[in-house]
Amino acid sequence: MRRAAVAIAAGAMAVSLAACGSAKESGDKADSTGSAKKGDDIKVGLLLPENATARYEKFDRPLIQKKVKELTNGKGEVVYANAKQDASTQNQQVDTMVTNKVDVLIVDAVDSKAIAGSVKKAKDAGIPVVAYDRLAEGPIDAYTSFDNETVGKTQGEALLKALGDKAKDGQIVMMNGSSTDPNAAQFKKGAHSVLDGKVKIGREYDTKEWKPENANSNMEGAISALGKDKIVGVYSANDGMAGGIITALKAAGIADIPVTGQDAELAGVQRIVTGEQYMSVYKPYPQEADVAAEMAVALAQGKSLDSIAKDKVDSPTTKAIPSVLVPVVSLTKDNINDTVIKDGIYTVSEICSGKYKAACDKIGLK
């Protein structure tokens, strides 16, 4: 993963060039893993893992649909399904896509191991598969995500900065993501590489299905076990869980301790504005979605990924998968304008609506 991260700049350049490059040029050579050469009239299967996290329906789905249309002169079709956090449902959705003879699949796996058999079914049917956001197992043809260890490091570094001298005296709680998500393990690894030896980790949890209510329950258990006066901060792997954690902290009368997050969800950004949450990790979804669409269209049309994917990563089952890893940004109240607002993810009026207006005014967000 580190080797892949080194060439992010080149990968990002490839993203901007690919629209007029690999997915358009008739002179590209056929990729050995792609389907037979086709024109713009292609069918792209898009499988996303759940809809509890705001990003998938608000960003990923429409962004990928828009880019596929753009790359195929409006002729490409995206067939969509959401597994709602159920791995068995997602496997059935792959079967349906195979039966319906899509030309390529983009899959964000609920469970990276459980999806492997379905990926092989698609491959056996001549349908290439792009692993999106999470590195699914099985014979994957391409992969795009963020540098997940760097995400964890970014969160850990922000938490240590917020703690300052308190890191020496108190304990933190680590609320990691689901054990079925390979990204969660990478976030955790990155965070530990920064936090270990710098702060005492009083309790640590792998949170089932990333659910806020499970994070809330885990946090209640941590408070009971450690004592509310002993906890100086919380590492939360994403914003949804941060919401559940902060609810538990408030109920216990704990305030003014830093809590991390990820995904720059609107509710998370609003909590950052008010000071309830210290930071989130902003992941430029438009760039990730564009890369996935570039890869999918190229593979469906039997073209090379050479001009799109400059890096290679290994999964437990497949070596040297053509990949693009997109850089991330630590989001705090100091750079909201320069990140989610500048990139058009949210408007000031969306963030600063109702009860958040006074807090926005206080930090100069207008």
C-alpha positions as CSV (number, residue, x, y, z in Angstrom):
1,M,0.0,0.0,0.0
2,R,2.9,2.4,0.8
3,R,4.4,1.7,-2.7
4,A,1.0,2.6,-4.2
5,A,0.7,5.8,-2.3
6,V,4.0,7.1,-3.6
7,A,2.6,7.5,-7.0
8,I,-0.6,9.2,-6.1
9,A,0.3,12.3,-7.9
10,A,0.7,10.4,-11.1
11,G,-2.5,8.6,-10.5
12,A,-4.4,11.8,-10.0
13,M,-3.0,13.2,-13.2
14,A,-4.2,10.0,-14.9
15,V,-7.7,10.7,-13.7
16,S,-7.8,14.1,-15.4
17,L,-6.4,12.7,-18.6
18,A,-8.4,9.5,-18.8
19,A,-11.6,11.1,-20.0
20,C,-9.9,12.0,-23.2
21,G,-7.6,9.0,-23.1
22,S,-8.1,5.4,-22.4
23,A,-11.9,5.4,-22.4
24,K,-12.1,7.2,-25.6
25,E,-9.3,6.3,-27.8
26,S,-10.0,3.6,-30.4
27,G,-6.3,2.9,-30.7
28,D,-5.9,1.4,-27.1
29,K,-5.0,-2.2,-27.0
30,A,-7.4,-4.7,-25.5
31,D,-6.8,-5.6,-21.9
32,S,-6.4,-9.3,-21.3
33,T,-8.9,-9.1,-18.4
34,G,-11.5,-7.0,-20.2
35,S,-14.4,-8.0,-22.3
36,A,-14.5,-8.0,-26.1
37,K,-14.3,-4.5,-27.6
38,K,-17.6,-2.6,-27.5
39,G,-18.7,0.9,-28.3
40,D,-20.4,3.4,-26.0
41,D,-23.6,1.3,-25.6
42,I,-22.5,-0.5,-22.4
43,K,-24.1,-1.6,-19.2
44,V,-22.3,-1.0,-15.9
45,G,-23.4,-2.8,-12.8
46,L,-22.9,-0.7,-9.6
47,L,-23.2,-2.5,-6.3
48,L,-22.8,-0.3,-3.1
49,P,-22.7,-1.8,0.4
50,E,-25.2,0.2,2.5
51,N,-27.3,3.3,2.7
52,A,-26.9,4.2,6.4
53,T,-23.7,6.1,5.6
54,A,-24.8,9.3,3.7
55,R,-22.0,9.2,1.2
56,Y,-23.1,6.3,-1.0
57,E,-26.5,7.7,-2.1
58,K,-25.5,11.4,-1.9
59,F,-22.1,11.2,-3.6
60,D,-20.9,7.9,-5.0
61,R,-23.9,6.7,-6.9
62,P,-24.8,10.0,-8.7
63,L,-21.1,10.8,-9.4
64,I,-20.4,7.4,-11.0
65,Q,-23.6,7.6,-13.0
66,K,-22.7,11.0,-14.3
67,K,-19.2,10.1,-15.3
68,V,-20.3,6.9,-17.1
69,K,-22.7,9.0,-19.1
70,E,-20.0,11.5,-19.9
71,L,-17.5,8.8,-21.0
72,T,-20.0,7.1,-23.3
73,N,-21.6,10.0,-25.0
74,G,-24.8,9.5,-23.0
75,K,-25.2,5.9,-24.2
76,G,-23.8,4.0,-21.2
77,E,-26.3,2.6,-18.6
78,V,-25.7,2.1,-14.9
79,V,-27.7,-0.7,-13.2
80,Y,-27.7,0.0,-9.5
81,A,-28.3,-2.1,-6.4
82,N,-27.6,-1.4,-2.7
83,A,-27.0,-4.4,-0.3
84,K,-28.0,-2.5,2.8
85,Q,-25.2,-4.0,4.8
86,D,-26.1,-7.6,4.0
87,A,-23.4,-9.7,2.4
88,S,-25.8,-12.5,1.2
89,T,-28.0,-9.9,-0.5
90,Q,-24.9,-8.5,-2.3
91,N,-23.9,-11.9,-3.5
92,Q,-27.5,-12.4,-4.9
93,Q,-27.2,-8.9,-6.5
94,V,-24.0,-10.0,-8.3
95,D,-25.8,-13.1,-9.6
96,T,-28.6,-11.0,-10.9
97,M,-26.1,-8.7,-12.7
98,V,-24.4,-11.7,-14.2
99,T,-27.8,-13.1,-15.4
100,N,-28.6,-9.7,-16.9
101,K,-25.3,-9.7,-18.7
102,V,-23.8,-6.4,-17.6
103,D,-20.6,-5.6,-19.3
104,V,-18.6,-4.7,-16.2
105,L,-19.2,-4.5,-12.4
106,I,-18.2,-1.9,-9.9
107,V,-18.4,-3.5,-6.4
108,D,-18.0,-1.9,-3.0
109,A,-18.1,-5.1,-0.9
110,V,-20.1,-5.5,2.3
111,D,-17.7,-8.3,3.2
112,S,-14.5,-8.5,1.3
113,K,-14.1,-12.3,1.8
114,A,-17.7,-13.3,1.3
115,I,-17.9,-11.6,-2.1
116,A,-15.0,-13.6,-3.5
117,G,-17.1,-16.4,-4.9
118,S,-19.4,-14.0,-6.7
119,V,-16.5,-12.1,-8.1
120,K,-15.3,-15.4,-9.6
121,K,-18.8,-16.0,-11.1
122,A,-18.7,-12.7,-12.8
123,K,-15.2,-13.3,-14.1
124,D,-16.1,-16.8,-15.4
125,A,-19.0,-15.1,-17.3
126,G,-16.5,-12.7,-18.9
127,I,-17.5,-9.7,-16.8
128,P,-14.6,-7.7,-15.4
129,V,-14.8,-6.4,-11.8
130,V,-13.7,-3.1,-10.4
131,A,-13.3,-3.1,-6.6
132,Y,-14.5,0.2,-5.3
133,D,-13.4,1.8,-2.0
134,R,-12.8,-1.6,-0.4
135,L,-10.5,-4.2,-1.8
136,A,-12.7,-7.2,-2.4
137,E,-11.2,-10.7,-2.7
138,G,-11.4,-12.9,-5.8
139,P,-10.1,-12.2,-9.4
140,I,-10.5,-8.4,-9.3
141,D,-9.4,-6.5,-12.4
142,A,-9.0,-3.0,-11.0
143,Y,-9.2,-1.2,-7.7
144,T,-9.6,2.4,-6.5
145,S,-9.8,3.7,-3.0
146,F,-8.1,6.1,-0.6
147,D,-4.8,5.3,1.1
148,N,-6.4,3.7,4.1
149,E,-3.4,3.4,6.3
150,T,-2.8,7.2,5.8
151,V,-6.5,7.7,6.8
152,G,-5.8,6.1,10.2
153,K,-2.5,7.9,10.6
154,T,-4.2,11.2,9.8
155,Q,-6.9,10.5,12.5
156,G,-4.3,9.4,15.1
157,E,-2.1,12.5,14.4
158,A,-5.0,14.8,14.8
159,L,-6.1,13.2,18.0
160,L,-2.6,13.5,19.5
161,K,-2.5,17.1,18.5
162,A,-5.8,17.8,20.2
163,L,-4.8,16.0,23.3
164,G,-1.5,17.8,23.8
165,D,-0.1,17.1,27.3
166,K,-3.3,15.2,28.3
167,A,-2.0,12.3,26.2
168,K,0.5,11.5,29.0
169,D,-2.1,11.3,31.8
170,G,-5.4,9.9,30.6
171,Q,-6.7,7.1,28.4
172,I,-8.4,7.0,25.1
173,V,-11.1,4.7,23.6
174,M,-10.5,3.3,20.1
175,M,-13.7,2.6,18.2
176,N,-12.6,0.8,15.0
177,G,-14.9,-0.2,12.1
178,S,-16.3,-3.6,11.2
179,S,-14.0,-6.6,11.2
180,T,-15.6,-7.7,7.8
181,D,-14.3,-4.5,6.1
182,P,-10.6,-4.7,5.0
183,N,-10.5,-0.9,5.1
184,A,-11.2,-0.9,8.8
185,A,-8.2,-3.1,9.5
186,Q,-6.0,-0.6,7.5
187,F,-7.5,2.4,9.3
188,K,-6.7,0.7,12.6
189,K,-3.2,-0.2,11.6
190,G,-2.5,3.4,10.6
191,A,-3.9,4.8,13.8
192,H,-2.0,2.4,16.0
193,S,1.3,3.3,14.2
194,V,0.8,6.8,15.5
195,L,-0.9,6.3,18.8
196,D,0.9,3.3,20.3
197,G,3.4,4.4,22.9
198,K,2.1,8.0,22.9
199,V,-1.2,7.5,24.7
200,K,-2.8,4.7,26.8
201,I,-5.6,2.9,25.0
202,G,-8.0,2.0,27.8
203,R,-10.6,0.1,25.6
204,E,-10.7,-0.9,22.0
205,Y,-13.6,-2.2,19.9
206,D,-14.2,-3.5,16.4
207,T,-17.7,-2.2,15.8
208,K,-20.1,-4.5,14.2
209,E,-21.4,-3.3,10.8
210,W,-20.1,0.2,11.5
211,K,-23.4,1.0,13.2
212,P,-23.7,4.1,15.3
213,E,-25.9,2.3,17.8
214,N,-23.2,-0.3,18.3
215,A,-20.6,2.3,18.8
216,N,-22.9,4.0,21.3
217,S,-23.3,0.7,23.2
218,N,-19.5,0.1,23.1
219,M,-18.8,3.6,24.4
220,E,-21.2,3.2,27.3
221,G,-19.3,0.0,28.2
222,A,-16.0,1.8,28.0
223,I,-17.2,4.6,30.2
224,S,-18.5,2.1,32.8
225,A,-15.2,0.2,32.8
226,L,-12.8,3.1,32.8
227,G,-14.7,5.8,34.6
228,K,-15.7,9.0,33.0
229,D,-12.9,11.1,34.6
230,K,-10.2,8.8,33.0
231,I,-11.2,9.2,29.3
232,V,-9.4,12.1,27.6
233,G,-10.3,11.3,23.9
234,V,-11.9,8.9,21.5
235,Y,-10.6,7.5,18.2
236,S,-13.6,7.0,16.1
237,A,-13.0,5.5,12.6
238,N,-15.9,7.3,11.0
239,D,-18.5,10.1,11.5
240,G,-21.5,7.8,11.9
241,M,-20.0,6.1,14.9
242,A,-18.7,9.4,16.2
243,G,-22.4,10.5,16.5
244,G,-23.2,7.4,18.6
245,I,-20.1,8.0,20.7
246,I,-20.8,11.6,21.4
247,T,-24.4,10.7,22.4
248,A,-23.0,8.3,25.0
249,L,-20.4,10.9,26.2
250,K,-23.1,13.5,26.7
251,A,-25.3,11.1,28.6
252,A,-22.4,10.4,30.9
253,G,-21.8,14.1,31.4
254,I,-18.5,14.0,29.5
255,A,-17.7,17.1,27.4
256,D,-14.9,18.9,25.7
257,I,-12.8,15.8,24.8
258,P,-11.6,15.3,21.2
259,V,-13.4,12.7,19.0
260,T,-12.2,11.8,15.5
261,G,-14.2,10.8,12.4
262,Q,-14.1,10.1,8.7
263,D,-16.2,10.7,5.6
264,A,-17.0,14.4,6.2
265,E,-20.7,13.7,6.6
266,L,-22.9,16.8,7.0
267,A,-23.8,15.9,10.6
268,G,-20.1,15.3,11.3
269,V,-19.1,18.7,9.8
270,Q,-21.8,20.4,11.9
271,R,-20.5,18.7,15.0
272,I,-17.0,20.0,14.1
273,V,-18.4,23.5,13.8
274,T,-20.0,23.3,17.3
275,G,-16.9,21.6,18.8
276,E,-18.5,18.4,19.7
277,Q,-16.3,16.5,17.2
278,Y,-12.7,17.5,16.7
279,M,-12.1,16.3,13.1
280,S,-13.1,14.2,10.2
281,V,-11.2,12.8,7.2
282,Y,-12.3,14.4,4.0
283,K,-12.1,12.0,1.1
284,P,-12.6,13.6,-2.3
285,Y,-15.4,11.3,-3.5
286,P,-15.6,13.0,-7.0
287,Q,-12.1,11.9,-7.8
288,E,-12.6,8.3,-6.5
289,A,-15.9,8.0,-8.4
290,D,-14.4,9.3,-11.6
291,V,-11.6,6.8,-11.5
292,A,-14.0,3.9,-10.9
293,A,-16.1,5.0,-13.9
294,E,-12.9,5.4,-16.0
295,M,-11.8,1.9,-15.1
296,A,-15.2,0.4,-15.7
297,V,-15.8,1.9,-19.1
298,A,-12.3,1.0,-20.3
299,L,-12.7,-2.6,-19.1
300,A,-16.2,-2.9,-20.7
301,Q,-14.8,-1.7,-24.0
302,G,-11.8,-4.1,-23.8
303,K,-9.2,-1.3,-23.4
304,S,-6.0,-1.0,-21.4
305,L,-5.9,0.5,-17.9
306,D,-2.3,1.7,-18.4
307,S,-3.2,5.4,-18.7
308,I,-5.5,5.3,-15.7
309,A,-3.9,3.1,-13.1
310,K,-0.2,3.7,-12.5
311,D,0.0,1.6,-9.3
312,K,-0.4,-2.0,-8.3
313,V,-1.8,-3.5,-5.0
314,D,-2.1,-7.1,-3.8
315,S,-5.2,-8.6,-2.2
316,P,-5.1,-11.9,-0.3
317,T,-6.2,-13.7,-3.5
318,T,-4.9,-11.5,-6.4
319,K,-1.6,-10.0,-7.1
320,A,-0.6,-6.7,-8.9
321,I,-4.1,-5.3,-9.3
322,P,-4.1,-2.1,-11.3
323,S,-5.0,0.6,-8.8
324,V,-5.4,4.3,-8.1
325,L,-5.2,5.5,-4.5
326,V,-6.6,9.0,-3.9
327,P,-5.1,11.3,-1.2
328,V,-7.1,12.5,1.9
329,V,-7.3,15.6,4.0
330,S,-7.7,16.2,7.8
331,L,-10.9,18.3,8.2
332,T,-11.2,20.6,11.2
333,K,-13.1,23.8,11.8
334,D,-10.1,25.7,10.4
335,N,-10.3,24.3,6.8
336,I,-14.0,23.7,6.1
337,N,-14.0,26.5,3.6
338,D,-11.0,25.1,1.7
339,T,-12.3,21.5,1.5
340,V,-16.0,20.5,1.5
341,I,-17.2,24.0,0.5
342,K,-14.6,24.7,-2.1
343,D,-15.2,21.3,-3.7
344,G,-19.0,21.8,-3.8
345,I,-19.8,18.9,-1.4
346,Y,-21.9,21.3,0.8
347,T,-22.8,24.9,0.8
348,V,-22.4,27.2,3.8
349,S,-26.2,27.4,4.1
350,E,-26.4,23.6,4.4
351,I,-23.8,23.5,7.1
352,C,-24.9,26.6,9.0
353,S,-28.7,26.0,9.0
354,G,-30.8,26.6,12.1
355,K,-29.1,26.0,15.4
356,Y,-25.6,25.9,13.7
357,K,-25.7,29.5,12.5
358,A,-24.3,31.0,15.7
359,A,-21.4,28.5,15.9
360,C,-20.6,29.1,12.2
361,D,-20.5,32.8,12.8
362,K,-18.2,32.3,15.7
363,I,-15.6,30.5,13.5
364,G,-16.1,32.8,10.6
365,L,-17.9,30.4,8.3
366,K,-20.2,32.6,6.2
